[in-house]
């Protein structure tokens, strides 16, 4: 199956957009371990106008990194794109999905 973008960044399948709004969406963010890393990620989402529904923090096996999963309610694609822009521009974020 071929997937492409609709120009606004939303993934598309053969029948149209793969995401249908509103929806609950989980952002996964990995960064260097620190007591405040989860709060830092929450702040990035809050700056995009989103309130976390659920937050899960998992340390890596060696303890060097923290993986933070944050579930939020998205109403439109622009919210999702705003979060990804914030994550891409943040020095503390090593990787995100």
N, C-alpha and C positions, 0 to 999 in steps of 0.2 A: 504494500500500500504506500502510495506517495503522499507525503505531507509537505505542506508549504505554509507560508504566512499570508495573511490577508492584507498586508501593508501596515496594519496597526500593531502587528506583533502577535496576534492571536493565532495559535496553530490551527490549521484547517485539514480536514479529511476530505474524502470524495463527496460527502453530502453537505459540507459546510463547516462552520467552526466546531472544534472539539470541545470547547468549554461553553456552558450555558449558564448565564448569570441570572439571579444571584446564586452563589455557591459557597460552601465552606472549603477553604483551600489551605494547604499546609506548606509553609516555607521552611526549608531545612538550611541552616546556616552553620558553618564550621569556622572556628577561629581559635586562636591561642587561648588556652585555659586561663581563666581569671574569675574571681568571685563575682565580678560585675558584668561578665560577658553576656549573660542572658538578659540582664536589664538593659544593656547597651543595644542588643538586637530589638528588644521591646520598644525602645526609644526610636529606632529607625522606622519601625512600623507605625508607631504613634505619629511620627512626623508626616507620614503619608495619610493620616486620618483614620487609621485602623486600630481596633481594640482586640487584643488577643482573647480567644475563647478558651484555648488550652495551650500550655507551654510545657515542653519536656526537655530536660537537659541530660545529656549522656557524655561522660568523659571517655576519651580514647583509652585503649588498653594500657598505654604507657603514661597516660595522664597529661600529655602535652597539649591536647586539643579538647575543646568542648563542642559537641554537636547540639544545636538548639533547634527544636522543631516547634513552630508556632502556627497554630490553626487560627484563621481569621475568616470572617464573612466578607466576601467580595461582592460588590453590587455591579461593577462594570470593569472591563478590561483595563481601563486607564489606571485603576488602583493597583492592579497586579504589576503593570509596567512601571509605575512609580516606585514600588518596593524594589523591583529588580534594579532600577537605576540607582537607588540609594545603596543597595548592597554592593553593586559594582564599584561605587565610588568611595567605599569605606575602607580605611587602612587596616582595621582590625579583622575584617572578614577575609578568610583565606579561600573559602569555597562556598558555593550556595547552589541550591536546586529549587 
